[in-house]
Structures are given as C-alpha cells and as structure tokens.
Amino acid sequence: MAKQERLDTPGRRRNEWLPRMRMEDDAFGSFAESFARWMGTANFLLWMSILIIIWVVMNVVLPKDVAPDPFPFLFLTLALSLQASYAAPLILLAQNRQEARDRVSLEHDREVAAQSRADMDFLAREIASLRMRMNDVATRDFIRSELRDLLDELGREPEEPKTRAS
C-alpha cells in the first residue's frame, strides 16, 4: 500500500531534472558591473575594432566560397546585435546598482552633514555663552587701573578720621 502524501505537512523535495544552481545573491550583479566596466575601456574598443576590421577585410578580400561570412556581413551583424542585446541589460543593471550605492552614500553624507551642523550650532552657542561670561571677568586694563588707584592711595598721607561733632 503506497503512502499518500498530505498537502498540509511539509514533505521531501521532489527530484528535479535539472540541477539547481546556487549563487550568491550579489554574484550576477557584480558580474554585470565588471562586464560593464570592461566594455567601457579603450582596450575593449580597440580589440573590438580590430576584430571587425579583420572580419570585413577577410570577407572582402577572400573568395565567396572561402569567406567566413558568405552573405554580405550577415553573421557580423548577428554577432554585434547579440552583443548589444546582452550588453544593454547588463549595463543597465550595473547602473542601477551604482545608483543604489550612490543613494546610500548620499543618505550617509546627509546624516554626516546634519551631525556636523548640530555640532557647529552647539559650538556657536558655547562660544556665545563664553563671550557673555567674559564680560563679567576683569580685564588686564581694569586690574592695572585699580592697582594704580590703590598705589596712589597708599602714597598719599593718611587722612584723619572725621569725628562726629556732638
């Protein structure tokens, strides 16, 4: 008697014909960025130009039965179209990832700027309070004038105390 599977309990995974690929979540994105970065180099453009020139020269100079592309550049057009059809989404994916990184960086910069602004406001208030307190502190010139006045008083003859007339 075969055991009947129940739908309300988890069971074993069913065997799959194709093996399941396991990749990191960010693996394809980093591949897209490296691919887009490589396609944007002068080295890529140089080698791509050399390849196209060789392909064109071979198809123009060699006889039709030996040329790699018997129809006038049909295979070259197909190859370049395939390259463009794969390159465009990869470049867009790389740009989206860069935009997300830029957004996070911008948010971090805003937080840092807000904290810096708060710190500067605090320091400005502290400096203002110190300046207000410094108005109550005796300055060097004030102390010197007070000392001169005391020296002048000490240099004079003592005055006799006034007595009350009764």
FENTAMO-V759915 format. One record per backbone hydrogen bond with DSSP energy under -0.5 kcal/mol. NH is the residue of the N-H (numbers start at 1). CO is the residue of the C=O. E is the energy in kcal/mol with one decimal. If there is no record, write none. Layout:
NH | CO | E
NH | CO | E
//
This chain:
23 | 21 | -0.5
27 | 24 | -1.0
30 | 26 | -2.4
31 | 27 | -2.1
32 | 28 | -2.6
33 | 29 | -2.2
34 | 30 | -2.4
35 | 31 | -2.7
36 | 32 | -2.6
37 | 33 | -2.5
38 | 34 | -2.2
39 | 35 | -2.5
40 | 36 | -1.1
41 | 38 | -1.5
45 | 41 | -1.7
46 | 42 | -2.6
47 | 43 | -2.4
48 | 44 | -2.7
49 | 45 | -2.3
50 | 46 | -2.5
51 | 47 | -2.4
52 | 48 | -2.2
53 | 49 | -2.6
54 | 50 | -2.6
55 | 51 | -2.4
56 | 52 | -2.7
57 | 53 | -2.8
58 | 54 | -2.8
59 | 55 | -1.9
60 | 56 | -1.8
61 | 57 | -3.0
62 | 58 | -1.7
66 | 63 | -1.3
67 | 63 | -2.0
70 | 68 | -0.5
73 | 69 | -0.5
73 | 71 | -1.3
74 | 71 | -1.0
77 | 73 | -1.8
78 | 74 | -2.2
79 | 75 | -2.8
80 | 76 | -2.5
81 | 77 | -2.3
82 | 78 | -2.6
83 | 79 | -2.3
84 | 80 | -2.3
85 | 81 | -2.6
86 | 82 | -1.8
87 | 83 | -2.6
88 | 84 | -2.3
89 | 85 | -0.6
90 | 86 | -1.3
91 | 87 | -2.7
92 | 88 | -2.4
93 | 89 | -2.6
94 | 90 | -2.3
95 | 91 | -2.3
96 | 92 | -2.5
97 | 93 | -2.3
98 | 94 | -2.2
99 | 95 | -2.6
100 | 96 | -2.2
101 | 97 | -2.3
102 | 98 | -2.8
103 | 99 | -2.4
104 | 100 | -2.1
105 | 101 | -2.6
106 | 102 | -2.9
107 | 103 | -2.3
108 | 104 | -2.3
109 | 105 | -2.6
110 | 106 | -2.4
111 | 107 | -2.2
112 | 108 | -2.6
113 | 109 | -2.6
114 | 110 | -2.6
115 | 111 | -2.4
116 | 112 | -2.6
117 | 113 | -2.5
118 | 114 | -2.4
119 | 115 | -2.5
120 | 116 | -2.7
121 | 117 | -2.6
122 | 118 | -2.3
123 | 119 | -2.6
124 | 120 | -2.5
125 | 121 | -2.3
126 | 122 | -2.4
127 | 123 | -2.6
128 | 124 | -2.3
129 | 125 | -2.3
130 | 126 | -2.3
131 | 127 | -2.4
132 | 128 | -2.1
133 | 129 | -2.2
134 | 130 | -2.2
135 | 131 | -0.9
135 | 132 | -0.5
136 | 133 | -1.1
137 | 134 | -0.7
143 | 139 | -2.2
144 | 140 | -2.4
145 | 141 | -2.4
146 | 142 | -2.1
147 | 143 | -2.5
148 | 144 | -2.5
149 | 145 | -2.1
150 | 146 | -2.1
151 | 147 | -2.6
152 | 148 | -2.7
153 | 149 | -2.1
154 | 150 | -2.4
155 | 151 | -2.1
156 | 152 | -1.1
166 | 164 | -0.6
//
